[in-house]
Amino acid sequence: DLSDHQSCAVSEKEVESADLILTMTRNHMQAIISRWPHVAKKTSLLSPNGDDVSDPFGGPVATYRDCASQLEKHLAAWLERLTAMSLPKWPVNS
């Protein structure tokens, strides 16, 4: 339930602690890299083909649904990519 969700500016603490930063637009990505150049290597566009995901703010419900569909598709691609990566296996304590 996202009914109480509000957008906010990304903080330095969030940027520093993130392993991966995905942005909806090239402008968002440039703004983050301009402010924190050392995080460029862990910052990428959400869209694998470099397209911006348009912000539906203020648009009709159909625009929000289209945006949600784009986000779902792009996140699925990222999940596949991350799952395929060789990540460390942490021991499970019983």
N, C-alpha and C positions, 0 to 999 in steps of 0.2 A: 504494500500500500504506500504509494508515494504522494498521497494527498497533502501531507505537511511538508513535502520537500521544497526547498528553495535553492536556487543556484547561488554560488558565491565565488569569489576570486580564489584561485589556487594560492596556497601559502608556501613559503619557503620550506617549512617543515615537511609538507606533503611532497614537494618536489625532491627534496633531499632524501627522504625515506623511500621513495618509489623505486621499484626495480624496472618498471616500464611505464612510460607516460604516453597515452594514446589521445590524440586530439581529433576533433571533428573537422577542423578546417586548417588549411595552410597558414592562415593568419594567426590562429590560436597557437600553432606549433612555433611560428616565428616569434611571437610574443614571449613564449616561455624560453626559447633559446636565446633571445636578445637579453632577457633579464638574468638568466642563469646559463651562460654558454657551456659550462662544464657538463650539463645534462643532455647535450645534443645527441650523444650516442644512444641514450635510452629513451629518446623521444621520437615518435612516429605518428604518421597519420593513421587513423582507424581504417580508412579505405585502402585496401591493398593495391588498387590501381591509381592512387593519388588524387582521386576525386574528393571534393569537399562534401560533407554531409550537411545539408542546409539546416539552419536553425528554424524550427517551426514557430518560434515565439510570436504570438499575436495573430497567427494564421488560423484558418478553419480546421476543424477536427480532421478532415481528410489529410491535411498537411502534416499533422502530428502522427497520424497513422503511417503515412509514407516514411516519415523520419524514423519511426519505431521499426519499420520493416527493414530499412537500410541498416540501422544499428544492429538489429538481430543478425542479419546476413554477415556483416563485417565482423561482429564479435564471434560468430561461429567459425569464421575463417581464422581469426586469431587464436581461438581455442585449439583448433586443429594444429596450427603452427607451433603453439607452445607445448602441446602434448607430444609432438614429434621431436622436440628438442631434448637433448641429453641433459636432464636435470639431476642434481644430486639426490640420492636415495637416503633418507634419514631413517635411522633405526627406530622401530616402534617399541616403546616400553610397554610391557604387559603388567 
